[in-house]
């Protein structure tokens, strides 16, 4: 279970959230640090993280320790929409995607219809998607009244920040964690998730389950594919831009 820090006054937490939207150096820093995992790290099978420029970033506090992505699903407990403490591990033992988001994050909001769609499409794979809202409880409850979210949702203010840190991440939202049926982390996508990326990652989780690929081989395939997909989107965007 994540350790819950001392209660932070709402004004201070709000200030942290506002600050997170303005500190633009975080994603570049995180990409530089996390892409070293599995290359120069202690374990060749360590999970990697892929970053996109459309994440809503936050700066690392001065003097903070560098975080690392864990090898397996961390022990996290957060409240569900009814306020019941729920272990994230209760959704494990199957192909799993954990999506960290916030109501104030535009790329996060854009992802929701896609996540609803993918959950339906991946039902035959026994896959699950869980959203973790790092936001004020009242704001989350108000948001879900008008926006359909058809997958399990957990939420937390300070607890949510601690959960993100347990995955080796800060407040760079959205980010999505892909986890295999043995609760091992395959990869983390920082920034808005695209349909081709989600399908590729879930297909590789299926390959792991079926013994077609080892986790290390699947991680390498995902890393290469995500980079190629991002490059293709950049080329398409450049080609369609007004001259």
C-alpha positions as CSV (number, residue, x, y, z in Angstrom):
1,X,0.0,0.0,0.0
2,X,1.4,3.4,-0.8
3,X,2.3,5.5,2.1
4,X,-0.1,8.4,2.4
5,X,1.7,11.7,3.1
6,X,0.5,14.2,5.6
7,X,-2.6,16.0,4.4
8,X,-1.8,18.8,2.1
9,X,-3.9,21.9,2.3
10,X,-6.2,22.3,-0.7
11,X,-4.7,25.6,-1.6
12,X,-1.2,24.1,-1.7
13,X,-2.3,21.1,-3.7
14,X,-4.1,23.4,-6.1
15,X,-0.9,25.5,-6.5
16,X,1.0,22.3,-7.3
17,X,-1.5,21.4,-10.0
18,X,-1.3,24.9,-11.5
19,X,2.5,24.8,-11.4
20,X,2.4,21.4,-13.1
21,X,0.9,22.8,-16.3
22,X,3.6,25.5,-16.7
23,X,6.9,23.8,-16.1
24,X,7.8,22.6,-19.6
25,X,11.1,21.0,-19.0
26,X,9.9,17.9,-17.2
27,X,9.0,15.7,-20.1
28,X,12.4,16.2,-21.8
29,X,14.1,15.4,-18.6
30,X,12.0,12.3,-18.0
31,X,12.5,11.0,-21.5
32,X,16.2,11.4,-21.2
33,X,16.3,9.5,-17.9
34,X,13.8,6.8,-18.5
35,X,14.9,5.8,-22.0
36,X,18.2,4.7,-20.4
37,X,16.3,1.9,-18.5
38,X,16.9,-1.5,-20.1
39,X,20.0,-0.1,-22.0
40,X,22.4,1.0,-19.3
41,X,20.3,-0.1,-16.3
42,X,21.1,-3.1,-14.1
43,X,18.5,-5.3,-15.8
44,X,18.1,-5.9,-19.5
45,X,14.4,-6.7,-18.9
46,X,13.6,-3.5,-17.0
47,X,10.6,-1.7,-18.3
48,X,11.0,1.3,-20.6
49,X,9.1,4.5,-20.9
50,X,8.2,6.4,-24.1
51,X,7.4,10.1,-23.9
52,X,5.3,12.3,-26.2
53,X,5.4,16.1,-26.3
54,X,1.7,16.3,-25.5
55,X,2.0,15.4,-21.8
56,X,1.0,18.0,-19.2
57,X,4.4,18.3,-17.3
58,X,5.6,19.3,-13.9
59,X,9.1,20.1,-12.7
60,X,11.0,17.9,-10.3
61,X,11.2,19.5,-6.8
62,X,14.7,20.7,-6.1
63,X,16.8,18.1,-4.4
64,X,14.4,15.3,-5.2
65,X,15.7,11.8,-5.8
66,X,15.6,10.4,-9.3
67,X,12.8,7.9,-9.7
68,X,13.0,4.5,-11.5
69,X,10.2,2.5,-13.1
70,X,9.6,-0.6,-11.0
71,X,9.7,-4.1,-12.5
72,X,6.3,-5.2,-11.3
73,X,3.0,-3.7,-10.3
74,X,3.5,-1.6,-7.1
75,X,1.3,-2.2,-4.0
76,X,-1.1,0.7,-4.3
77,X,-4.5,1.3,-2.6
78,X,-6.8,4.1,-3.6
79,X,-10.5,5.0,-3.2
80,X,-12.9,4.0,-6.0
81,X,-15.8,6.3,-6.9
82,X,-17.8,5.1,-3.9
83,X,-15.0,5.9,-1.6
84,X,-14.1,2.2,-0.9
85,X,-10.3,1.5,-0.6
86,X,-9.3,-0.6,-3.6
87,X,-6.0,-2.4,-4.2
88,X,-4.8,-1.8,-7.8
89,X,-3.4,-5.4,-7.6
90,X,-7.1,-6.6,-7.5
91,X,-7.2,-5.9,-11.2
92,X,-4.0,-7.7,-12.0
93,X,-3.4,-11.3,-13.2
94,X,-4.5,-10.3,-16.7
95,X,-3.3,-7.9,-19.4
96,X,-3.8,-4.5,-17.7
97,X,-3.4,-0.8,-18.6
98,X,-3.3,1.8,-15.9
99,X,-4.0,5.3,-17.1
100,X,-3.0,8.3,-14.9
101,X,-5.0,11.4,-15.7
102,X,-6.6,14.6,-14.2
103,X,-9.8,16.5,-15.1
104,X,-7.7,19.7,-15.9
105,X,-5.5,17.9,-18.4
106,X,-6.7,18.3,-22.0
107,X,-4.8,15.3,-23.5
108,X,-6.2,13.2,-20.6
109,X,-9.8,14.1,-21.5
110,X,-9.2,13.3,-25.2
111,X,-8.1,9.8,-24.3
112,X,-11.3,8.8,-22.5
113,X,-13.4,7.8,-25.5
114,X,-10.5,5.8,-26.9
115,X,-10.0,3.9,-23.6
116,X,-13.8,3.1,-23.5
117,X,-13.5,1.7,-27.0
118,X,-10.3,-0.3,-26.4
119,X,-11.8,-1.9,-23.2
120,X,-14.7,-3.3,-25.3
121,X,-12.5,-4.5,-28.1
122,X,-10.1,-6.2,-25.7
123,X,-12.7,-8.1,-23.7
124,X,-11.9,-11.4,-25.4
125,X,-8.3,-11.0,-24.3
126,X,-9.5,-10.7,-20.7
127,X,-7.8,-7.3,-20.6
128,X,-8.7,-4.5,-18.2
129,X,-8.2,-0.7,-18.1
130,X,-8.1,1.2,-14.9
131,X,-8.0,4.9,-14.6
132,X,-6.3,6.7,-11.7
133,X,-7.5,10.3,-11.4
134,X,-4.9,12.5,-9.6
135,X,-7.3,15.2,-8.8
136,X,-9.7,16.6,-6.2
137,X,-12.4,14.1,-5.4
138,X,-15.3,16.6,-5.9
139,X,-13.9,17.5,-9.4
140,X,-13.6,13.9,-10.4
141,X,-17.2,13.0,-9.2
142,X,-18.6,16.1,-11.0
143,X,-16.7,15.2,-14.2
144,X,-17.9,11.6,-14.4
145,X,-21.5,12.8,-14.2
146,X,-21.2,14.3,-17.7
147,X,-18.5,12.2,-19.3
148,X,-19.0,8.5,-19.6
149,X,-16.0,6.5,-18.3
150,X,-16.8,2.8,-18.8
151,X,-13.8,1.3,-17.0
152,X,-12.9,1.1,-13.3
153,X,-11.7,4.4,-11.8
154,X,-9.7,5.1,-8.7
155,X,-8.8,8.5,-7.4
156,X,-6.6,10.3,-5.0
157,X,-5.2,13.8,-4.2
158,X,-2.0,13.2,-2.2
159,X,-2.6,9.5,-2.5
160,X,-2.7,9.9,-6.3
161,X,0.6,11.7,-6.4
162,X,2.2,8.9,-4.3
163,X,0.8,6.3,-6.7
164,X,2.3,8.1,-9.7
165,X,5.7,8.2,-7.8
166,X,5.4,4.5,-7.1
167,X,5.5,3.9,-10.8
168,X,8.6,6.1,-11.0
169,X,6.7,9.0,-12.5
170,X,5.8,12.5,-11.5
171,X,3.0,14.7,-12.5
172,X,3.4,14.4,-16.3
173,X,-0.1,13.5,-17.4
174,X,-1.4,11.5,-19.0
175,X,0.7,8.4,-18.8
176,X,-0.3,4.8,-19.4
177,X,1.3,1.7,-17.9
178,X,1.0,-1.6,-19.7
179,X,1.3,-4.7,-17.4
180,X,1.3,-8.4,-18.3
181,X,-0.6,-11.2,-16.7
182,X,2.3,-11.9,-14.3
183,X,2.0,-8.3,-13.0
184,X,5.2,-7.3,-14.8
185,X,5.4,-3.8,-16.3
186,X,5.9,-3.9,-20.1
187,X,6.2,-0.2,-20.8
188,X,5.0,3.3,-19.8
189,X,3.7,5.7,-22.4
190,X,4.1,9.3,-21.3
191,X,1.7,11.7,-23.1
192,X,-1.6,11.2,-25.0
193,X,-2.1,7.5,-26.0
194,X,-3.0,6.8,-29.6
195,X,-5.0,3.9,-30.8
196,X,-2.2,2.3,-32.8
197,X,0.1,2.4,-29.7
198,X,-2.6,0.9,-27.4
199,X,-3.4,-1.9,-29.8
200,X,0.3,-2.7,-30.4
201,X,1.0,-2.9,-26.7
202,X,-2.0,-5.1,-26.0
203,X,-1.0,-7.4,-28.9
204,X,2.4,-7.8,-27.3
205,X,0.9,-8.6,-23.9
206,X,-1.1,-11.3,-25.7
207,X,2.1,-12.6,-27.3
208,X,3.7,-12.8,-23.8
209,X,0.7,-14.8,-22.5
210,X,0.8,-17.1,-25.5
211,X,4.5,-17.7,-25.2
212,X,5.2,-16.2,-28.6
213,X,7.5,-13.5,-27.1
214,X,9.5,-13.1,-24.0
215,X,8.8,-9.9,-22.0
216,X,12.3,-8.6,-23.0
217,X,11.5,-9.2,-26.7
218,X,8.1,-7.6,-26.3
219,X,9.6,-4.5,-24.6
220,X,12.0,-4.1,-27.5
221,X,9.2,-4.4,-30.1
222,X,7.1,-1.9,-28.3
223,X,9.9,0.6,-27.9
224,X,10.8,0.5,-31.6
225,X,7.1,0.6,-32.7
226,X,6.2,3.6,-30.5
227,X,9.2,5.6,-31.8
228,X,8.2,4.7,-35.4
229,X,4.6,5.7,-34.8
230,X,5.6,9.0,-33.2
231,X,7.9,9.8,-36.1
232,X,5.2,9.0,-38.6
233,X,2.7,11.3,-36.8
234,X,5.3,14.0,-36.8
235,X,5.9,13.6,-40.6
236,X,2.2,13.6,-41.3
237,X,1.7,16.7,-39.1
238,X,4.5,18.5,-40.9
239,X,3.2,17.6,-44.3
240,X,-0.2,18.9,-43.5
241,X,0.9,22.1,-42.0
242,X,0.2,25.3,-44.0
243,X,3.2,26.3,-46.1
